Amino acid sequence: MRVLGITGGSGTGKSTVSAILRKLGCEVIDADAIAKKLQRKGTEVFDLIVECFGEDVVDESTGELDRKKLGKTVFSDETARLKINEIVHTAVGEEIKRRLIILDNRGTKYAVLDVPIPVEEGFFDVSDVVWAICANDDLRIERIMARGNLTEEEAERVIGAQLTNREYSELADVTIDNEGTEEELEKLVMYEFERTVGKL
């Protein structure tokens, strides 16, 4: 099984690239979706986050984490961001590896990892090829505001807390600039996949 690792900052279009590859028959493992599942009430990760950040980050009506409130804390405080990354990434990395074993045992030909924050365990150590998806900051801010109902200032804070496009590119084997139409992106994805991963 060949494993393609996809990474990039918020608003670059990682999910769109993953959706294209899913449509083409690849199995996609979404690190964000795993992280959300692992942070639900009653999990070890939930308990560790509450222990670290206090009951304020829990939504009183649902008992689940208030992701918007937690996000504001994390994106405005470097120490908090590093702490939550340490808690969440360890658990997500273990789950990604577990899922890859299952897919490999099923005879899956291609697996795609959609991972916003590139880490060694559960990303670099299991990926055969790494792509960085990039877009200019103005476009990313526009996409983040539209998707998350955030202000421009909040969107800028999200981007500011992440690696730059250049830093993502330096970590990757391939950089895909997603600033055009979805049709253009699809052609580029198919070209780069067949060039660096294998025949679809």
Secondary structure, DSSP 8 states (H G I E B T S, - for coil): -EEEEEE--TTS-HHHHHHHHHHTT-EEEEHHHHHHHHTSTTSHHHHHHHHHH-GGGB-TTTSSB-HHHHHHHHHH-HHHHHHHHHHHHHHHHHHHHHHHHHHHHTT-SEEEEE-SS--IIIIITT-SEEEEEE--HHHHHHHHHHHHT--HHHHHHHHHTS--HHHHHHH-SEEEE--S-HHHHHHHHHHHHHHHT---
